[in-house]
Amino acid sequence: MANIKRKAVARYRGRMKRKGFVRLEIQVRREDAPLLRSVAGALASAEQDEARALLRERFAPRQTRGIKALLAAAPLEGVDLERIRDTGRAVEL
């Protein structure tokens, strides 16, 4: 009987894997478990796009950008970008 159960579980996990689901185990405090179950349910339900967008907005890591993109996005109003050309000091050789 145990072999039949293992095969059924393996088939179920295979179907879920083909659908793009992964098995995940986390450890949380007892009082947070219902909250995380509801979040997981929302991500798997019809409102998944809305839930995913909300979670990404709040918890996703910020994308790193290069120095060029950071400078392009920087507010440069009122900043003097002119540079005095310094040719150095006169040296006798």
mmCIF file as gemmi writes it, N, C-alpha and C atoms, coordinates in Angstrom:
data_model
loop_
_atom_site.group_PDB
_atom_site.id
_atom_site.type_symbol
_atom_site.label_atom_id
_atom_site.label_alt_id
_atom_site.label_comp_id
_atom_site.label_asym_id
_atom_site.label_entity_id
_atom_site.label_seq_id
_atom_site.pdbx_PDB_ins_code
_atom_site.Cartn_x
_atom_site.Cartn_y
_atom_site.Cartn_z
_atom_site.occupancy
_atom_site.B_iso_or_equiv
_atom_site.pdbx_formal_charge
_atom_site.auth_seq_id
_atom_site.auth_asym_id
_atom_site.pdbx_PDB_model_num
ATOM 1 N N . MET Axp A 1 ? 0.815 -1.195 0 1 0 ? 1 A 1
ATOM 2 C CA . MET Axp A 1 ? 0 0 0 1 0 ? 1 A 1
ATOM 3 C C . MET Axp A 1 ? 0.861 1.262 0 1 0 ? 1 A 1
ATOM 4 N N . ALA Axp A 2 ? 1.984 1.241 0.71 1 0 ? 2 A 1
ATOM 5 C CA . ALA Axp A 2 ? 2.852 2.408 0.784 1 0 ? 2 A 1
ATOM 6 C C . ALA Axp A 2 ? 3.418 2.748 -0.588 1 0 ? 2 A 1
ATOM 7 N N . ASN Axp A 3 ? 3.705 1.727 -1.404 1 0 ? 3 A 1
ATOM 8 C CA . ASN Axp A 3 ? 4.249 1.942 -2.731 1 0 ? 3 A 1
ATOM 9 C C . ASN Axp A 3 ? 3.23 2.67 -3.617 1 0 ? 3 A 1
ATOM 10 N N . ILE Axp A 4 ? 1.967 2.332 -3.502 1 0 ? 4 A 1
ATOM 11 C CA . ILE Axp A 4 ? 0.911 2.985 -4.283 1 0 ? 4 A 1
ATOM 12 C C . ILE Axp A 4 ? 0.814 4.462 -3.901 1 0 ? 4 A 1
ATOM 13 N N . LYS Axp A 5 ? 0.912 4.745 -2.618 1 0 ? 5 A 1
ATOM 14 C CA . LYS Axp A 5 ? 0.845 6.14 -2.151 1 0 ? 5 A 1
ATOM 15 C C . LYS Axp A 5 ? 2.042 6.934 -2.667 1 0 ? 5 A 1
ATOM 16 N N . ARG Axp A 6 ? 3.217 6.335 -2.623 1 0 ? 6 A 1
ATOM 17 C CA . ARG Axp A 6 ? 4.424 7.028 -3.113 1 0 ? 6 A 1
ATOM 18 C C . ARG Axp A 6 ? 4.295 7.345 -4.596 1 0 ? 6 A 1
ATOM 19 N N . LYS Axp A 7 ? 3.765 6.405 -5.374 1 0 ? 7 A 1
ATOM 20 C CA . LYS Axp A 7 ? 3.593 6.64 -6.811 1 0 ? 7 A 1
ATOM 21 C C . LYS Axp A 7 ? 2.574 7.744 -7.064 1 0 ? 7 A 1
ATOM 22 N N . ALA Axp A 8 ? 1.509 7.763 -6.296 1 0 ? 8 A 1
ATOM 23 C CA . ALA Axp A 8 ? 0.496 8.809 -6.456 1 0 ? 8 A 1
ATOM 24 C C . ALA Axp A 8 ? 1.078 10.182 -6.136 1 0 ? 8 A 1
ATOM 25 N N . VAL Axp A 9 ? 1.842 10.252 -5.074 1 0 ? 9 A 1
ATOM 26 C CA . VAL Axp A 9 ? 2.477 11.523 -4.702 1 0 ? 9 A 1
ATOM 27 C C . VAL Axp A 9 ? 3.466 11.945 -5.773 1 0 ? 9 A 1
ATOM 28 N N . ALA Axp A 10 ? 4.237 11 -6.294 1 0 ? 10 A 1
ATOM 29 C CA . ALA Axp A 10 ? 5.212 11.305 -7.345 1 0 ? 10 A 1
ATOM 30 C C . ALA Axp A 10 ? 4.509 11.807 -8.609 1 0 ? 10 A 1
ATOM 31 N N . ARG Axp A 11 ? 3.402 11.195 -8.985 1 0 ? 11 A 1
ATOM 32 C CA . ARG Axp A 11 ? 2.648 11.653 -10.165 1 0 ? 11 A 1
ATOM 33 C C . ARG Axp A 11 ? 2.092 13.059 -9.943 1 0 ? 11 A 1
ATOM 34 N N . TYR Axp A 12 ? 1.559 13.299 -8.746 1 0 ? 12 A 1
ATOM 35 C CA . TYR Axp A 12 ? 1.012 14.62 -8.422 1 0 ? 12 A 1
ATOM 36 C C . TYR Axp A 12 ? 2.118 15.683 -8.493 1 0 ? 12 A 1
ATOM 37 N N . ARG Axp A 13 ? 3.242 15.389 -7.892 1 0 ? 13 A 1
ATOM 38 C CA . ARG Axp A 13 ? 4.355 16.358 -7.913 1 0 ? 13 A 1
ATOM 39 C C . ARG Axp A 13 ? 4.866 16.584 -9.336 1 0 ? 13 A 1
ATOM 40 N N . GLY Axp A 14 ? 4.857 15.55 -10.148 1 0 ? 14 A 1
ATOM 41 C CA . GLY Axp A 14 ? 5.256 15.706 -11.548 1 0 ? 14 A 1
ATOM 42 C C . GLY Axp A 14 ? 4.313 16.619 -12.31 1 0 ? 14 A 1
ATOM 43 N N . ARG Axp A 15 ? 3.01 16.449 -12.083 1 0 ? 15 A 1
ATOM 44 C CA . ARG Axp A 15 ? 2.019 17.326 -12.732 1 0 ? 15 A 1
ATOM 45 C C . ARG Axp A 15 ? 2.22 18.773 -12.294 1 0 ? 15 A 1
ATOM 46 N N . MET Axp A 16 ? 2.432 18.958 -11.015 1 0 ? 16 A 1
ATOM 47 C CA . MET Axp A 16 ? 2.625 20.322 -10.509 1 0 ? 16 A 1
ATOM 48 C C . MET Axp A 16 ? 3.903 20.941 -11.084 1 0 ? 16 A 1
ATOM 49 N N . LYS Axp A 17 ? 4.942 20.143 -11.203 1 0 ? 17 A 1
ATOM 50 C CA . LYS Axp A 17 ? 6.206 20.636 -11.758 1 0 ? 17 A 1
ATOM 51 C C . LYS Axp A 17 ? 6.026 21.067 -13.212 1 0 ? 17 A 1
ATOM 52 N N . ARG Axp A 18 ? 5.27 20.292 -13.978 1 0 ? 18 A 1
ATOM 53 C CA . ARG Axp A 18 ? 5.009 20.65 -15.372 1 0 ? 18 A 1
ATOM 54 C C . ARG Axp A 18 ? 4.197 21.943 -15.476 1 0 ? 18 A 1
ATOM 55 N N . LYS Axp A 19 ? 3.386 22.223 -14.478 1 0 ? 19 A 1
ATOM 56 C CA . LYS Axp A 19 ? 2.601 23.462 -14.458 1 0 ? 19 A 1
ATOM 57 C C . LYS Axp A 19 ? 3.435 24.657 -14.004 1 0 ? 19 A 1
ATOM 58 N N . GLY Axp A 20 ? 4.655 24.394 -13.555 1 0 ? 20 A 1
ATOM 59 C CA . GLY Axp A 20 ? 5.526 25.491 -13.133 1 0 ? 20 A 1
ATOM 60 C C . GLY Axp A 20 ? 5.569 25.717 -11.642 1 0 ? 20 A 1
ATOM 61 N N . PHE Axp A 21 ? 4.978 24.827 -10.858 1 0 ? 21 A 1
ATOM 62 C CA . PHE Axp A 21 ? 4.991 24.96 -9.409 1 0 ? 21 A 1
ATOM 63 C C . PHE Axp A 21 ? 6.238 24.284 -8.841 1 0 ? 21 A 1
ATOM 64 N N . VAL Axp A 22 ? 6.731 24.806 -7.753 1 0 ? 22 A 1
ATOM 65 C CA . VAL Axp A 22 ? 7.842 24.186 -7.035 1 0 ? 22 A 1
ATOM 66 C C . VAL Axp A 22 ? 7.421 23.941 -5.598 1 0 ? 22 A 1
ATOM 67 N N . ARG Axp A 23 ? 8.016 22.943 -5.024 1 0 ? 23 A 1
ATOM 68 C CA . ARG Axp A 23 ? 7.739 22.609 -3.63 1 0 ? 23 A 1
ATOM 69 C C . ARG Axp A 23 ? 8.639 23.466 -2.761 1 0 ? 23 A 1
ATOM 70 N N . LEU Axp A 24 ? 8.084 24.049 -1.722 1 0 ? 24 A 1
ATOM 71 C CA . LEU Axp A 24 ? 8.826 24.986 -0.893 1 0 ? 24 A 1
ATOM 72 C C . LEU Axp A 24 ? 8.531 24.714 0.57 1 0 ? 24 A 1
ATOM 73 N N . GLU Axp A 25 ? 9.563 24.694 1.365 1 0 ? 25 A 1
ATOM 74 C CA . GLU Axp A 25 ? 9.382 24.52 2.805 1 0 ? 25 A 1
ATOM 75 C C . GLU Axp A 25 ? 9.988 25.732 3.5 1 0 ? 25 A 1
ATOM 76 N N . ILE Axp A 26 ? 9.202 26.329 4.39 1 0 ? 26 A 1
ATOM 77 C CA . ILE Axp A 26 ? 9.69 27.482 5.146 1 0 ? 26 A 1
ATOM 78 C C . ILE Axp A 26 ? 9.378 27.268 6.615 1 0 ? 26 A 1
ATOM 79 N N . GLN Axp A 27 ? 10.091 27.979 7.445 1 0 ? 27 A 1
ATOM 80 C CA . GLN Axp A 27 ? 9.839 27.91 8.881 1 0 ? 27 A 1
ATOM 81 C C . GLN Axp A 27 ? 9.47 29.304 9.367 1 0 ? 27 A 1
ATOM 82 N N . VAL Axp A 28 ? 8.298 29.387 9.976 1 0 ? 28 A 1
ATOM 83 C CA . VAL Axp A 28 ? 7.799 30.667 10.481 1 0 ? 28 A 1
ATOM 84 C C . VAL Axp A 28 ? 7.215 30.458 11.872 1 0 ? 28 A 1
ATOM 85 N N . ARG Axp A 29 ? 6.954 31.552 12.526 1 0 ? 29 A 1
ATOM 86 C CA . ARG Axp A 29 ? 6.307 31.471 13.831 1 0 ? 29 A 1
ATOM 87 C C . ARG Axp A 29 ? 4.88 30.954 13.669 1 0 ? 29 A 1
ATOM 88 N N . ARG Axp A 30 ? 4.382 30.319 14.707 1 0 ? 30 A 1
ATOM 89 C CA . ARG Axp A 30 ? 3.061 29.707 14.668 1 0 ? 30 A 1
ATOM 90 C C . ARG Axp A 30 ? 1.98 30.726 14.303 1 0 ? 30 A 1
ATOM 91 N N . GLU Axp A 31 ? 2.084 31.941 14.826 1 0 ? 31 A 1
ATOM 92 C CA . GLU Axp A 31 ? 1.043 32.936 14.559 1 0 ? 31 A 1
ATOM 93 C C . GLU Axp A 31 ? 1.095 33.467 13.114 1 0 ? 31 A 1
ATOM 94 N N . ASP Axp A 32 ? 2.215 33.282 12.413 1 0 ? 32 A 1
ATOM 95 C CA . ASP Axp A 32 ? 2.326 33.742 11.029 1 0 ? 32 A 1
ATOM 96 C C . ASP Axp A 32 ? 1.905 32.682 10.007 1 0 ? 32 A 1
ATOM 97 N N . ALA Axp A 33 ? 1.756 31.441 10.431 1 0 ? 33 A 1
ATOM 98 C CA . ALA Axp A 33 ? 1.44 30.351 9.505 1 0 ? 33 A 1
ATOM 99 C C . ALA Axp A 33 ? 0.134 30.592 8.736 1 0 ? 33 A 1
ATOM 100 N N . PRO Axp A 34 ? -0.964 30.996 9.388 1 0 ? 34 A 1
ATOM 101 C CA . PRO Axp A 34 ? -2.192 31.24 8.609 1 0 ? 34 A 1
ATOM 102 C C . PRO Axp A 34 ? -2.035 32.357 7.583 1 0 ? 34 A 1
ATOM 103 N N . LEU Axp A 35 ? -1.276 33.384 7.942 1 0 ? 35 A 1
ATOM 104 C CA . LEU Axp A 35 ? -1.045 34.484 7.015 1 0 ? 35 A 1
ATOM 105 C C . LEU Axp A 35 ? -0.308 33.999 5.771 1 0 ? 35 A 1
ATOM 106 N N . LEU Axp A 36 ? 0.748 33.22 5.97 1 0 ? 36 A 1
ATOM 107 C CA . LEU Axp A 36 ? 1.516 32.732 4.828 1 0 ? 36 A 1
ATOM 108 C C . LEU Axp A 36 ? 0.724 31.733 3.997 1 0 ? 36 A 1
ATOM 109 N N . ARG Axp A 37 ? -0.125 30.956 4.626 1 0 ? 37 A 1
ATOM 110 C CA . ARG Axp A 37 ? -0.992 30.048 3.862 1 0 ? 37 A 1
ATOM 111 C C . ARG Axp A 37 ? -1.941 30.85 2.977 1 0 ? 37 A 1
ATOM 112 N N . SER Axp A 38 ? -2.471 31.943 3.503 1 0 ? 38 A 1
ATOM 113 C CA . SER Axp A 38 ? -3.383 32.754 2.697 1 0 ? 38 A 1
ATOM 114 C C . SER Axp A 38 ? -2.637 33.468 1.564 1 0 ? 38 A 1
ATOM 115 N N . VAL Axp A 39 ? -1.401 33.889 1.813 1 0 ? 39 A 1
ATOM 116 C CA . VAL Axp A 39 ? -0.598 34.501 0.749 1 0 ? 39 A 1
ATOM 117 C C . VAL Axp A 39 ? -0.32 33.477 -0.345 1 0 ? 39 A 1
ATOM 118 N N . ALA Axp A 40 ? 0.067 32.26 0.047 1 0 ? 40 A 1
ATOM 119 C CA . ALA Axp A 40 ? 0.311 31.206 -0.939 1 0 ? 40 A 1
ATOM 120 C C . ALA Axp A 40 ? -0.959 30.889 -1.707 1 0 ? 40 A 1
ATOM 121 N N . GLY Axp A 41 ? -2.092 30.887 -1.03 1 0 ? 41 A 1
ATOM 122 C CA . GLY Axp A 41 ? -3.369 30.646 -1.706 1 0 ? 41 A 1
ATOM 123 C C . GLY Axp A 41 ? -3.696 31.74 -2.701 1 0 ? 41 A 1
ATOM 124 N N . ALA Axp A 42 ? -3.413 32.988 -2.331 1 0 ? 42 A 1
ATOM 125 C CA . ALA Axp A 42 ? -3.675 34.105 -3.24 1 0 ? 42 A 1
ATOM 126 C C . ALA Axp A 42 ? -2.781 34.027 -4.47 1 0 ? 42 A 1
ATOM 127 N N . LEU Axp A 43 ? -1.54 33.593 -4.292 1 0 ? 43 A 1
ATOM 128 C CA . LEU Axp A 43 ? -0.628 33.473 -5.427 1 0 ? 43 A 1
ATOM 129 C C . LEU Axp A 43 ? -1.016 32.337 -6.369 1 0 ? 43 A 1
ATOM 130 N N . ALA Axp A 44 ? -1.746 31.363 -5.871 1 0 ? 44 A 1
ATOM 131 C CA . ALA Axp A 44 ? -2.16 30.23 -6.701 1 0 ? 44 A 1
ATOM 132 C C . ALA Axp A 44 ? -3.575 30.392 -7.238 1 0 ? 44 A 1
ATOM 133 N N . SER Axp A 45 ? -4.274 31.439 -6.845 1 0 ? 45 A 1
ATOM 134 C CA . SER Axp A 45 ? -5.681 31.585 -7.229 1 0 ? 45 A 1
ATOM 135 C C . SER Axp A 45 ? -5.837 32.543 -8.406 1 0 ? 45 A 1
ATOM 136 N N . ALA Axp A 46 ? -7.066 32.916 -8.661 1 0 ? 46 A 1
ATOM 137 C CA . ALA Axp A 46 ? -7.387 33.783 -9.792 1 0 ? 46 A 1
ATOM 138 C C . ALA Axp A 46 ? -6.807 35.191 -9.623 1 0 ? 46 A 1
ATOM 139 N N . GLU Axp A 47 ? -6.653 35.639 -8.394 1 0 ? 47 A 1
ATOM 140 C CA . GLU Axp A 47 ? -6.13 36.997 -8.18 1 0 ? 47 A 1
ATOM 141 C C . GLU Axp A 47 ? -4.611 37.011 -8.061 1 0 ? 47 A 1
ATOM 142 N N . GLN Axp A 48 ? -3.952 36.038 -8.67 1 0 ? 48 A 1
ATOM 143 C CA . GLN Axp A 48 ? -2.508 35.92 -8.517 1 0 ? 48 A 1
ATOM 144 C C . GLN Axp A 48 ? -1.745 37.126 -9.062 1 0 ? 48 A 1
ATOM 145 N N . ASP Axp A 49 ? -2.188 37.726 -10.153 1 0 ? 49 A 1
ATOM 146 C CA . ASP Axp A 49 ? -1.47 38.87 -10.711 1 0 ? 49 A 1
ATOM 147 C C . ASP Axp A 49 ? -1.488 40.055 -9.761 1 0 ? 49 A 1
ATOM 148 N N . GLU Axp A 50 ? -2.639 40.304 -9.169 1 0 ? 50 A 1
ATOM 149 C CA . GLU Axp A 50 ? -2.771 41.408 -8.218 1 0 ? 50 A 1
ATOM 150 C C . GLU Axp A 50 ? -1.925 41.159 -6.972 1 0 ? 50 A 1
ATOM 151 N N . ALA Axp A 51 ? -1.981 39.942 -6.449 1 0 ? 51 A 1
ATOM 152 C CA . ALA Axp A 51 ? -1.21 39.605 -5.249 1 0 ? 51 A 1
ATOM 153 C C . ALA Axp A 51 ? 0.282 39.67 -5.525 1 0 ? 51 A 1
ATOM 154 N N . ARG Axp A 52 ? 0.691 39.163 -6.673 1 0 ? 52 A 1
ATOM 155 C CA . ARG Axp A 52 ? 2.115 39.169 -7.027 1 0 ? 52 A 1
ATOM 156 C C . ARG Axp A 52 ? 2.632 40.595 -7.179 1 0 ? 52 A 1
ATOM 157 N N . ALA Axp A 53 ? 1.85 41.453 -7.817 1 0 ? 53 A 1
ATOM 158 C CA . ALA Axp A 53 ? 2.257 42.848 -7.997 1 0 ? 53 A 1
ATOM 159 C C . ALA Axp A 53 ? 2.383 43.552 -6.651 1 0 ? 53 A 1
ATOM 160 N N . LEU Axp A 54 ? 1.438 43.3 -5.764 1 0 ? 54 A 1
ATOM 161 C CA . LEU Axp A 54 ? 1.477 43.918 -4.443 1 0 ? 54 A 1
ATOM 162 C C . LEU Axp A 54 ? 2.698 43.462 -3.65 1 0 ? 54 A 1
ATOM 163 N N . LEU Axp A 55 ? 2.988 42.174 -3.681 1 0 ? 55 A 1
ATOM 164 C CA . LEU Axp A 55 ? 4.14 41.654 -2.952 1 0 ? 55 A 1
ATOM 165 C C . LEU Axp A 55 ? 5.461 42.129 -3.549 1 0 ? 55 A 1
ATOM 166 N N . ARG Axp A 56 ? 5.54 42.166 -4.866 1 0 ? 56 A 1
ATOM 167 C CA . ARG Axp A 56 ? 6.783 42.638 -5.506 1 0 ? 56 A 1
ATOM 168 C C . ARG Axp A 56 ? 7.034 44.103 -5.195 1 0 ? 56 A 1
ATOM 169 N N . GLU Axp A 57 ? 5.965 44.885 -5.179 1 0 ? 57 A 1
ATOM 170 C CA . GLU Axp A 57 ? 6.104 46.314 -4.891 1 0 ? 57 A 1
ATOM 171 C C . GLU Axp A 57 ? 6.695 46.535 -3.502 1 0 ? 57 A 1
ATOM 172 N N . ARG Axp A 58 ? 6.283 45.71 -2.57 1 0 ? 58 A 1
ATOM 173 C CA . ARG Axp A 58 ? 6.703 45.911 -1.184 1 0 ? 58 A 1
ATOM 174 C C . ARG Axp A 58 ? 7.989 45.174 -0.82 1 0 ? 58 A 1
ATOM 175 N N . PHE Axp A 59 ? 8.184 43.941 -1.33 1 0 ? 59 A 1
ATOM 176 C CA . PHE Axp A 59 ? 9.264 43.112 -0.821 1 0 ? 59 A 1
ATOM 177 C C . PHE Axp A 59 ? 10.332 42.717 -1.823 1 0 ? 59 A 1
ATOM 178 N N . ALA Axp A 60 ? 10.134 42.924 -3.103 1 0 ? 60 A 1
ATOM 179 C CA . ALA Axp A 60 ? 11.123 42.495 -4.091 1 0 ? 60 A 1
ATOM 180 C C . ALA Axp A 60 ? 12.381 43.352 -3.976 1 0 ? 60 A 1
ATOM 181 N N . PRO Axp A 61 ? 13.539 42.742 -4.172 1 0 ? 61 A 1
ATOM 182 C CA . PRO Axp A 61 ? 14.767 43.54 -4.129 1 0 ? 61 A 1
ATOM 183 C C . PRO Axp A 61 ? 14.806 44.512 -5.308 1 0 ? 61 A 1
ATOM 184 N N . ARG Axp A 62 ? 15.344 45.643 -5.063 1 0 ? 62 A 1
ATOM 185 C CA . ARG Axp A 62 ? 15.458 46.646 -6.121 1 0 ? 62 A 1
ATOM 186 C C . ARG Axp A 62 ? 16.451 46.147 -7.165 1 0 ? 62 A 1
ATOM 187 N N . GLN Axp A 63 ? 16.139 46.436 -8.417 1 0 ? 63 A 1
ATOM 188 C CA . GLN Axp A 63 ? 17.053 46.044 -9.482 1 0 ? 63 A 1
ATOM 189 C C . GLN Axp A 63 ? 18.252 46.969 -9.46 1 0 ? 63 A 1
ATOM 190 N N . THR Axp A 64 ? 19.422 46.375 -9.58 1 0 ? 64 A 1
ATOM 191 C CA . THR Axp A 64 ? 20.628 47.185 -9.625 1 0 ? 64 A 1
ATOM 192 C C . THR Axp A 64 ? 20.772 47.8 -11.002 1 0 ? 64 A 1
ATOM 193 N N . ARG Axp A 65 ? 21.186 49.026 -11.008 1 0 ? 65 A 1
ATOM 194 C CA . ARG Axp A 65 ? 21.359 49.724 -12.273 1 0 ? 65 A 1
ATOM 195 C C . ARG Axp A 65 ? 22.8 50.194 -12.364 1 0 ? 65 A 1
ATOM 196 N N . GLY Axp A 66 ? 23.242 50.409 -13.554 1 0 ? 66 A 1
ATOM 197 C CA . GLY Axp A 66 ? 24.592 50.897 -13.773 1 0 ? 66 A 1
ATOM 198 C C . GLY Axp A 66 ? 24.719 52.368 -13.443 1 0 ? 66 A 1
ATOM 199 N N . ILE Axp A 67 ? 25.936 52.856 -13.418 1 0 ? 67 A 1
ATOM 200 C CA . ILE Axp A 67 ? 26.208 54.255 -13.082 1 0 ? 67 A 1
ATOM 201 C C . ILE Axp A 67 ? 25.581 55.194 -14.11 1 0 ? 67 A 1
ATOM 202 N N . LYS Axp A 68 ? 25.544 54.765 -15.365 1 0 ? 68 A 1
ATOM 203 C CA . LYS Axp A 68 ? 24.966 55.602 -16.413 1 0 ? 68 A 1
ATOM 204 C C . LYS Axp A 68 ? 23.47 55.814 -16.179 1 0 ? 68 A 1
ATOM 205 N N . ALA Axp A 69 ? 22.755 54.752 -15.816 1 0 ? 69 A 1
ATOM 206 C CA . ALA Axp A 69 ? 21.323 54.861 -15.552 1 0 ? 69 A 1
ATOM 207 C C . ALA Axp A 69 ? 21.064 55.683 -14.302 1 0 ? 69 A 1
ATOM 208 N N . LEU Axp A 70 ? 21.898 55.525 -13.289 1 0 ? 70 A 1
ATOM 209 C CA . LEU Axp A 70 ? 21.73 56.318 -12.069 1 0 ? 70 A 1
ATOM 210 C C . LEU Axp A 70 ? 21.931 57.801 -12.338 1 0 ? 70 A 1
ATOM 211 N N . LEU Axp A 71 ? 22.948 58.151 -13.136 1 0 ? 71 A 1
ATOM 212 C CA . LEU Axp A 71 ? 23.183 59.553 -13.464 1 0 ? 71 A 1
ATOM 213 C C . LEU Axp A 71 ? 22.058 60.12 -14.324 1 0 ? 71 A 1
ATOM 214 N N . ALA Axp A 72 ? 21.532 59.306 -15.233 1 0 ? 72 A 1
ATOM 215 C CA . ALA Axp A 72 ? 20.437 59.777 -16.081 1 0 ? 72 A 1
ATOM 216 C C . ALA Axp A 72 ? 19.18 60.045 -15.264 1 0 ? 72 A 1
ATOM 217 N N . ALA Axp A 73 ? 18.969 59.289 -14.19 1 0 ? 73 A 1
ATOM 218 C CA . ALA Axp A 73 ? 17.777 59.448 -13.367 1 0 ? 73 A 1
ATOM 219 C C . ALA Axp A 73 ? 17.964 60.468 -12.241 1 0 ? 73 A 1
ATOM 220 N N . ALA Axp A 74 ? 19.169 60.937 -12.032 1 0 ? 74 A 1
ATOM 221 C CA . ALA Axp A 74 ? 19.452 61.84 -10.916 1 0 ? 74 A 1
ATOM 222 C C . ALA Axp A 74 ? 18.891 63.23 -11.19 1 0 ? 74 A 1
ATOM 223 N N . PRO Axp A 75 ? 18.339 63.883 -10.16 1 0 ? 75 A 1
ATOM 224 C CA . PRO Axp A 75 ? 17.861 65.262 -10.334 1 0 ? 75 A 1
ATOM 225 C C . PRO Axp A 75 ? 19.059 66.214 -10.293 1 0 ? 75 A 1
ATOM 226 N N . LEU Axp A 76 ? 19.401 66.783 -11.437 1 0 ? 76 A 1
ATOM 227 C CA . LEU Axp A 76 ? 20.605 67.612 -11.532 1 0 ? 76 A 1
ATOM 228 C C . LEU Axp A 76 ? 20.298 69.102 -11.622 1 0 ? 76 A 1
ATOM 229 N N . GLU Axp A 77 ? 19.074 69.519 -11.327 1 0 ? 77 A 1
ATOM 230 C CA . GLU Axp A 77 ? 18.737 70.931 -11.374 1 0 ? 77 A 1
ATOM 231 C C . GLU Axp A 77 ? 19.484 71.675 -10.265 1 0 ? 77 A 1
ATOM 232 N N . GLY Axp A 78 ? 20.106 72.769 -10.633 1 0 ? 78 A 1
ATOM 233 C CA . GLY Axp A 78 ? 20.813 73.578 -9.655 1 0 ? 78 A 1
ATOM 234 C C . GLY Axp A 78 ? 22.212 73.088 -9.333 1 0 ? 78 A 1
ATOM 235 N N . VAL Axp A 79 ? 22.658 72.044 -9.967 1 0 ? 79 A 1
ATOM 236 C CA . VAL Axp A 79 ? 24 71.519 -9.728 1 0 ? 79 A 1
ATOM 237 C C . VAL Axp A 79 ? 24.915 72.056 -10.81 1 0 ? 79 A 1
ATOM 238 N N . ASP Axp A 80 ? 26.024 72.661 -10.392 1 0 ? 80 A 1
ATOM 239 C CA . ASP Axp A 80 ? 26.989 73.223 -11.336 1 0 ? 80 A 1
ATOM 240 C C . ASP Axp A 80 ? 27.872 72.089 -11.849 1 0 ? 80 A 1
ATOM 241 N N . LEU Axp A 81 ? 27.759 71.802 -13.132 1 0 ? 81 A 1
ATOM 242 C CA . LEU Axp A 81 ? 28.52 70.712 -13.724 1 0 ? 81 A 1
ATOM 243 C C . LEU Axp A 81 ? 29.744 71.196 -14.494 1 0 ? 81 A 1
ATOM 244 N N . GLU Axp A 82 ? 29.983 72.488 -14.463 1 0 ? 82 A 1
ATOM 245 C CA . GLU Axp A 82 ? 31.157 73.022 -15.144 1 0 ? 82 A 1
ATOM 246 C C . GLU Axp A 82 ? 32.397 72.714 -14.318 1 0 ? 82 A 1
ATOM 247 N N . ARG Axp A 83 ? 33.469 72.416 -15.018 1 0 ? 83 A 1
ATOM 248 C CA . ARG Axp A 83 ? 34.72 72.062 -14.344 1 0 ? 83 A 1
ATOM 249 C C . ARG Axp A 83 ? 35.814 72.989 -14.847 1 0 ? 83 A 1
ATOM 250 N N . ILE Axp A 84 ? 36.566 73.527 -13.928 1 0 ? 84 A 1
ATOM 251 C CA . ILE Axp A 84 ? 37.656 74.42 -14.3 1 0 ? 84 A 1
ATOM 252 C C . ILE Axp A 84 ? 38.796 73.57 -14.848 1 0 ? 84 A 1
ATOM 253 N N . ARG Axp A 85 ? 39.278 73.961 -15.998 1 0 ? 85 A 1
ATOM 254 C CA . ARG Axp A 85 ? 40.367 73.223 -16.642 1 0 ? 85 A 1
ATOM 255 C C . ARG Axp A 85 ? 41.672 73.582 -15.952 1 0 ? 85 A 1
ATOM 256 N N . ASP Axp A 86 ? 42.272 72.635 -15.292 1 0 ? 86 A 1
ATOM 257 C CA . ASP Axp A 86 ? 43.531 72.851 -14.586 1 0 ? 86 A 1
ATOM 258 C C . ASP Axp A 86 ? 44.64 72.144 -15.354 1 0 ? 86 A 1
ATOM 259 N N . THR Axp A 87 ? 45.587 72.94 -15.834 1 0 ? 87 A 1
ATOM 260 C CA . THR Axp A 87 ? 46.686 72.352 -16.609 1 0 ? 87 A 1
ATOM 261 C C . THR Axp A 87 ? 47.874 72.04 -15.733 1 0 ? 87 A 1
ATOM 262 N N . GLY Axp A 88 ? 47.751 72.249 -14.462 1 0 ? 88 A 1
ATOM 263 C CA . GLY Axp A 88 ? 48.862 71.955 -13.555 1 0 ? 88 A 1
ATOM 264 C C . GLY Axp A 88 ? 49.745 73.174 -13.369 1 0 ? 88 A 1
ATOM 265 N N . ARG Axp A 89 ? 50.844 72.984 -12.723 1 0 ? 89 A 1
ATOM 266 C CA . ARG Axp A 89 ? 51.753 74.112 -12.5 1 0 ? 89 A 1
ATOM 267 C C . ARG Axp A 89 ? 52.884 74.073 -13.515 1 0 ? 89 A 1
ATOM 268 N N . ALA Axp A 90 ? 53.451 75.225 -13.718 1 0 ? 90 A 1
ATOM 269 C CA . ALA Axp A 90 ? 54.553 75.328 -14.673 1 0 ? 90 A 1
ATOM 270 C C . ALA Axp A 90 ? 55.799 74.697 -14.075 1 0 ? 90 A 1
ATOM 271 N N . VAL Axp A 91 ? 56.406 73.842 -14.825 1 0 ? 91 A 1
ATOM 272 C CA . VAL Axp A 91 ? 57.605 73.143 -14.35 1 0 ? 91 A 1
ATOM 273 C C . VAL Axp A 91 ? 58.726 73.386 -15.35 1 0 ? 91 A 1
ATOM 274 N N . GLU Axp A 92 ? 59.894 73.761 -14.817 1 0 ? 92 A 1
ATOM 275 C CA . GLU Axp A 92 ? 61.063 73.944 -15.68 1 0 ? 92 A 1
ATOM 276 C C . GLU Axp A 92 ? 61.815 72.633 -15.764 1 0 ? 92 A 1
ATOM 277 N N . LEU Axp A 93 ? 62.104 72.231 -16.965 1 0 ? 93 A 1
ATOM 278 C CA . LEU Axp A 93 ? 62.862 71.001 -17.171 1 0 ? 93 A 1
ATOM 279 C C . LEU Axp A 93 ? 64.262 71.251 -17.554 1 0 ? 93 A 1
